[in-house]
Amino acid sequence: MTKHFDTPVRLTDGRSLASLDDAIAALSDTGWPQRGPRHDEALDICLKVRDGHRSLSEGRMALEMAAQEAGNLQP
């Protein structure tokens, strides 16, 4: 079952990531603008959310931080 965020994470490239599946797909995409430490952490956390080891809110926060690190977070 897909887990949806309360509020989507909006990216500057026009994407709106509304679910955990969206987040994992975006973070796994080779087109992600910058793969820094926050990117790696966000992907790890989102995979742990999928497996039930972290909360959905932690996954969303990590995704937002990775997007901010990459300059891809829409204000």
N, C-alpha and C positions, 0 to 999 in steps of 0.2 A: 504494500500500500504506500502510495506517495505521501510524504509528509510536507505540508505546505507551511510557509512562513506566514506570520500575521501580516507583515508588510513586505512586499517584494523589494529586492535590492536592485536598484536601477543603475545601469551602466551607461557611460558616455557614448558607447557604440549603438545605443538604442535598445539593447536587450533589457528585459525585465525578468529577473530570476525570482520566481515565486515559490519554488519548491526545493527540497533537498536534491532531487534528481537533476533539476536545472543547475544547481550549484556545482554538483559533481561533474556534470557534462561541461560546464563553462571552465572550471578549473583544470579539467583534463584536456581541454582543447589546445592544440598547438598554437592557436592564434591569441592566447592570453598575452597581453602586452608586456608583462614583466614577471618573471618567475623568481621572486626573491624569497626570503625566509618566511614572510607572512603567507605567501602563496602555498609553500610546502606545508606549513602548519594548518592552513585552512583546508587543504585537500585531506590531510590526515584526520583532522577533527570531523569533517563531513563524512568520511568513511566510517569513523567510529560512531557517529550519530546513526548512520544507516544500520550499523550492527548492534545498536542499543547501548553503547558504552558512554555516550555523551548526550547532552540535551540538544534539542532543535535550536533553542536560542543561542547556545554556544556555537553551533554551526553557522547560524546567520551572522553572528558577530564576527566570527573568523573570516567569513566570506567578505563582509564589508571592509574589514581591515586589509585583506589582500587586494581588493579592488582599489582602496585608497592608496596603498603602496604602489600599485601599478598606474596610478593616475587615471583610473577607469571608473571611479565612483561618481555618479551624477549627484551634484549638490541638491 
